Amino acid sequence: MTEREKMLAGMLYDPSDPELTSMLIRARKLARQYNLTDEDEPEKKSAILRELLSSSPNLPGLQAPVWFDYGCNTTFGQFSGANFNFTCLDVCPVTIGNNVMIGPNVTLATPMHPLLPEERNVRQREDGSYYNLEYAKPIVIEDNCWLASNVIVCGGEPLGKDR
């Protein structure tokens, strides 16, 4: 099982895996490009979002700046969007329903760190490099939710419909 497969399954995985590192760098670069794109360049903004949110059937309205770990693990429903400083740590799937309003400075955080020190502590590979393990829990935000300013959502239980 690859580290990416473990990550998406919510198992302990090595976030420094080369495939995951490459995907993370790609998403961070796309987010940075999006953040530097002006409001009067909607076609350019849409093209960047299509690449960044490659698994999402719908493009959200996102007010820059935005930040993603991977982007490809996040999907948006119709007519959903986020205000300034949206941070989405999408290590596990993040599913945002239809008509979801996300206020400024909201963070969606799927990563978790092990509670047991023997699983959480830094490890050393045979080549001398260091790494740690983490896991994640998915986030589901159902239709018609509104997350006001400065909300932090951690992975686990879904946020209910019409809240």
C-alpha positions in Angstrom: 0.0 0.0 0.0 1.4 3.4 -1.0 1.8 6.3 1.5 -0.9 8.1 -0.5 -3.3 5.2 -0.2 -2.7 5.0 3.5 -3.2 8.8 3.8 -6.5 8.7 2.0 -7.7 5.7 4.0 -7.0 7.5 7.3 -4.1 5.2 8.3 -0.8 6.3 9.7 1.4 7.4 6.8 4.7 9.2 6.1 3.9 12.8 4.9 7.4 13.2 3.6 6.9 10.5 0.9 8.2 11.7 -2.4 4.9 11.4 -4.3 3.0 13.3 -1.5 5.8 15.9 -1.3 5.5 16.5 -5.1 1.7 16.8 -4.9 1.9 19.2 -2.0 4.4 21.4 -3.8 2.2 21.5 -6.9 -0.8 22.5 -4.9 1.0 25.2 -3.0 2.3 26.7 -6.2 -1.1 26.7 -7.8 -2.6 28.3 -4.7 0.1 31.0 -4.8 -0.6 31.6 -8.5 -4.3 31.9 -7.7 -3.6 34.3 -4.9 -1.6 36.5 -7.3 -4.3 36.6 -9.9 -6.3 39.8 -10.1 -10.1 40.0 -9.8 -10.4 41.2 -13.4 -8.8 37.8 -14.6 -11.8 35.4 -14.1 -10.7 33.0 -16.9 -7.2 32.7 -15.4 -8.6 32.2 -11.9 -10.9 29.5 -13.2 -8.2 27.7 -15.1 -6.0 27.6 -11.9 -8.9 26.3 -9.8 -9.7 23.6 -12.4 -6.1 22.3 -12.1 -5.9 22.8 -8.3 -9.3 21.2 -7.5 -9.1 18.5 -10.2 -11.5 16.2 -8.4 -14.2 18.8 -7.9 -17.1 18.8 -10.3 -17.9 22.4 -9.5 -15.6 25.4 -9.2 -16.3 27.4 -6.0 -16.2 31.1 -5.6 -12.9 31.7 -3.6 -11.8 35.0 -2.4 -7.9 35.0 -2.4 -5.9 34.2 -0.5 -6.5 30.5 -0.3 -4.3 27.7 0.9 -4.5 23.9 0.2 -2.3 21.0 1.1 -3.3 18.9 -2.0 -6.4 20.5 -3.6 -7.3 17.3 -5.4 -8.8 15.8 -2.3 -11.4 18.6 -2.0 -14.7 18.8 -3.8 -17.2 21.6 -3.8 -20.9 21.4 -4.5 -22.8 24.0 -6.6 -22.9 27.6 -5.5 -20.4 27.1 -2.6 -17.5 29.4 -1.8 -15.2 30.9 0.8 -14.2 34.4 1.8 -10.6 35.6 2.4 -7.9 33.3 4.0 -9.6 30.0 3.4 -7.2 27.2 4.5 -8.0 23.6 3.5 -5.6 21.0 4.9 -7.1 18.2 2.7 -4.9 15.2 3.6 -8.1 13.2 3.7 -11.2 13.9 1.5 -12.9 17.2 2.1 -16.5 17.2 0.8 -18.3 20.6 0.7 -22.0 20.4 -0.3 -24.2 22.7 -2.3 -24.8 26.3 -1.2 -22.2 26.2 1.5 -21.0 29.7 2.7 -17.6 29.9 4.3 -16.6 33.1 6.0 -13.2 34.7 6.3 -10.3 33.0 8.1 -11.8 29.5 8.1 -9.6 26.4 8.4 -10.7 22.9 7.4 -8.1 20.6 9.0 -8.1 16.8 8.3 -4.6 16.0 9.6 -4.3 14.3 13.0 -1.2 13.4 15.0 -1.0 10.2 16.9 -1.8 10.4 20.6 0.7 7.7 21.6 4.2 9.1 21.9 5.7 5.9 20.3 3.6 6.6 17.1 4.0 10.4 17.2 7.7 10.8 17.9 10.2 11.6 15.1 11.8 8.6 13.5 15.0 8.0 11.7 15.4 6.2 8.4 18.4 3.9 7.6 19.8 6.7 5.5 19.9 9.0 8.5 16.9 11.3 7.4 14.1 12.0 9.8 10.3 11.7 9.5 7.2 11.4 11.5 3.8 9.7 11.0 0.4 11.3 10.9 -3.1 10.3 9.9 -6.3 12.1 8.9 -10.0 12.1 9.3 -12.3 13.3 6.4 -14.5 16.4 6.6 -18.0 16.5 5.2 -19.9 19.8 5.2 -23.4 19.0 4.1 -25.7 21.3 1.9 -26.8 24.7 3.0 -24.2 25.1 5.9 -22.8 28.4 6.8 -19.4 28.6 8.6 -18.9 32.1 10.0 -15.6 33.9 10.5 -12.7 32.3 12.2 -14.2 28.8 12.3 -11.9 25.7 12.6 -13.3 22.4 11.5 -11.4 19.2 12.3 -11.9 15.9 10.6 -14.4 13.4 12.0 -18.1 14.0 12.3 -20.0 15.6 9.4 -21.5 19.1 9.7 -25.2 18.7 9.2 -27.5 19.9 6.5 -29.2 23.3 6.8 -27.0 24.5 9.8 
